């Protein structure tokens, strides 16, 4: 009788383990499916590019709040890549943390001359990164008009106006 109880307990344990394993596989498949439909690099990078271009026109017109907002959400736009492209994302984060810091400091200081210098340096860095990563055909230029013409770039503001 004791052996039968042990065998039944073992059977229940094994059955439970296989059900759990099957459930874990289903959960992992769902996670993988979700990750599969999240944007990789190209789609978020398009938003980054548009926000980067808009930022210039905001700063030029002294709309420092909008310039800061564009920078803040430019960084956030790449967050899906931390899951979908975990090998490439640290390079983006390092670029933003290192190369983009002078742009953000110029925005916070409301210093257009410093902003323009830092902005131009970022364009150069973007293009160097594109070449280094095999995308030499993606060349960033400063546009003559904003990427989004549906924004009033002339609203006076400060970087500190952006809600945290």
C-alpha positions in Angstrom: 0.0 0.0 0.0 2.8 2.4 0.8 4.5 1.7 -2.6 1.2 2.4 -4.3 0.9 5.8 -2.5 4.5 6.6 -3.5 3.8 5.7 -7.1 0.6 7.7 -7.1 2.4 10.7 -5.6 5.3 10.3 -8.1 2.7 10.2 -10.9 1.0 13.3 -9.7 4.3 15.0 -9.4 5.4 14.0 -12.9 2.1 15.0 -14.4 2.2 18.4 -12.6 5.7 19.0 -13.8 4.9 18.2 -17.4 1.8 20.5 -17.2 3.9 23.2 -15.8 6.6 22.7 -18.4 4.0 22.8 -21.1 2.5 26.0 -19.5 6.0 27.6 -19.3 6.6 26.8 -23.0 3.2 28.4 -23.9 4.1 31.5 -21.9 7.6 31.6 -23.5 5.9 31.3 -27.0 3.6 34.1 -26.1 6.5 36.3 -25.0 8.4 35.4 -28.1 5.4 36.2 -30.3 5.0 39.6 -28.6 8.7 40.4 -29.0 8.3 39.4 -32.7 5.8 42.1 -33.4 7.6 44.8 -31.5 9.6 47.3 -33.6 13.2 46.3 -34.0 15.6 49.2 -34.8 14.4 50.7 -38.1 10.9 51.9 -36.9 12.0 53.5 -33.7 15.0 55.0 -35.4 12.6 56.7 -37.8 10.9 58.3 -34.9 14.3 59.2 -33.4 15.3 60.9 -36.7 12.0 62.9 -36.9 12.3 64.1 -33.3 16.0 64.9 -33.8 15.1 67.1 -36.8 12.2 68.8 -35.0 14.4 69.5 -32.0 16.6 71.8 -34.1 13.7 74.0 -35.3 12.3 74.2 -31.7 15.7 75.3 -30.3 16.2 77.7 -33.2 12.9 79.4 -32.3 13.7 79.4 -28.5 11.0 76.7 -27.8 13.4 75.0 -25.4 10.6 73.0 -23.8 9.7 71.4 -27.2 13.4 70.8 -27.9 13.8 69.0 -24.5 10.5 67.1 -25.0 11.8 65.9 -28.4 15.1 64.7 -26.9 13.3 63.0 -24.0 10.9 61.0 -26.2 13.6 60.4 -28.8 15.4 58.4 -26.2 12.2 56.6 -25.1 11.3 55.7 -28.7 14.2 53.2 -28.8 13.1 51.4 -25.6 11.5 48.5 -27.6 14.9 47.8 -29.0 16.2 46.9 -25.6 14.0 43.7 -25.9 14.0 43.1 -29.6 17.7 44.0 -30.3 19.4 43.4 -27.0 22.9 43.3 -28.6 22.4 46.6 -30.5 20.5 48.6 -27.8 23.6 49.2 -25.5 25.3 50.9 -28.4 22.3 53.2 -28.8 22.1 53.9 -25.1 25.8 54.6 -25.0 25.5 57.0 -28.0 22.7 58.9 -26.3 24.4 59.0 -22.9 27.7 60.1 -24.3 27.3 61.9 -27.7 24.0 63.4 -27.0 24.7 64.9 -23.6 26.1 68.2 -25.0 22.9 68.7 -26.9 20.8 68.2 -23.8 23.1 70.5 -21.8 22.8 73.2 -24.4 19.0 72.8 -24.4 18.9 73.1 -20.6 21.2 76.2 -20.8 19.0 77.6 -23.6 22.2 78.3 -25.5 21.5 78.0 -29.3 25.2 78.5 -30.3 26.2 75.5 -28.1 23.2 73.6 -29.2 24.0 74.0 -32.9 27.6 73.0 -32.4 26.5 69.9 -30.4 23.7 69.1 -32.9 26.1 69.2 -35.8 28.5 66.9 -33.9 25.7 64.4 -33.3 24.9 64.3 -37.0 28.6 63.4 -37.7 28.5 60.7 -35.0 25.2 59.3 -36.4 26.7 58.9 -39.8 29.9 57.3 -38.4 27.8 54.8 -36.5 25.7 54.1 -39.6 28.9 53.3 -41.6 30.4 51.3 -38.7 27.2 49.2 -38.4 26.9 48.5 -42.2 24.3 51.1 -43.0 26.5 53.6 -44.9 23.6 54.3 -47.2 21.7 55.9 -44.2 23.1 59.4 -44.1 21.6 62.0 -41.7 21.5 65.6 -42.9 20.0 68.7 -41.2 16.7 69.3 -42.9 15.7 72.7 -44.1 12.2 72.2 -42.6 11.0 70.2 -39.6 9.9 66.6 -40.0 6.6 67.6 -38.5 5.0 70.7 -39.9 2.0 70.4 -37.6 3.8 71.9 -34.6 4.1 75.5 -33.7 7.9 75.8 -33.1 7.7 79.4 -32.0 6.0 78.9 -28.7 8.5 80.4 -26.1 9.3 77.9 -23.4 12.0 76.6 -21.1 13.4 73.0 -20.9 12.1 72.9 -17.3 8.5 73.4 -18.6 8.5 69.7 -19.6 6.7 67.5 -17.0 9.0 64.9 -15.5 
